[in-house]
Amino acid sequence: MPGAANADVVKIAFIDPLSGTFAPVGQNMLKSFQYIAEKANAEKWAGENTFEIVAFDNKGSPMESLAALKSAIDQGYRYVMQGAGSGAALALAEAVSKHNERNPGKEVVYINFAAIDPDMTNSKCSFWHFRFDANSDQKMEALTSHIEKNPNVKKVYIIGQNYALGHQVARAAKDYLKRKRPDIQIVGDDLHPIGQVKDFSPYVAKMKAAGADTVITGNWGADLALLIKAAKDANFDANFYTYYGNSTNVPTAMGASGIDRVKVVSIWNANNEKFAGKDIVDGFKKKYNDDYLLVASYSSLSMLGKAFRTARTTDPVKVAFAMEGMKLASLNGEVEMRKQDHQLQQPLYIATWTRVNGKDVKIDQENTGYGWKTDVKLDTHVGVQPTSCQMKRPS
């Protein structure tokens, strides 16, 4: 029987877009997990158990995600993972919880490696859901702490995709800037259909007309790549503070035009203070001619492996309990799975797009000759957020 019932091979269903607008992002993430699973198996992170990552294409759709989840459960999978899109993530989290309530003894654990709507570890938290990325409020706390110290930021324009994450980023940007820099003007706040806009020039024209010197966006994938391209074509020289400036195809869209102007807040930067993970970056590049970006693949499989060893079983219920409060060393430093809400607590990085210089920027992206220079590594406590989660645990 596939899934965690087999103590030797733990099959994990990877449910994310492998076709459609966001396929490049999904494909990169899938390869990241498969590469780290190979490393984990070779180094026995899970003891005698091994990981196998199996792909299910959700086409970026919440409905397709639910269909993929049902298919995986019907095939015996006890672990699922997803990251590209909080809409799909919220649907999966609810469906997993309902399944587990109705099917004791056949519980499923949901590993969330990139969907960052804060509600998932607040009002909609679940014992069965574990998030390995920082949520959008944590990232906005870090980003606005950086903006707070920059007197050149005076007029901010917010743009995002019209779904859960876009709304949360806009809310947090306005709230946190008002608290830290009440002198800053919010001169625009736009939401657009996710994955449907092919030309962002009208949005960029509005930014220019509003006199924006800074843009904050939670856009990712093609929606960010096309936005950056439109800004470049319009010679719009504002600074962009992004959540996903390092996501697939965005670096190529930026090229030289993004130098010193595009910033990213993330849980890891390949050009970190010790170049931790460079061996993985180099090996991934050699194997796939692609960039390893998804440090959550390392953190999540490390923690699952440690939980299997700690619990001495791959049973999802016992593994979930074992992960609560667990600490380990990841590529970005020590991380901890907070017991109250299952939100990983970890350091955050802010980095700026610039030329590779062989010193503090050795690793480029997408063979552009440009990479991310670390501006600051923020200790875990900077991004810590309170939680309203009222966790219901199985007896």
Disulfide bonds with the S-S distance in Angstrom:
Cys125-Cys389 2.07
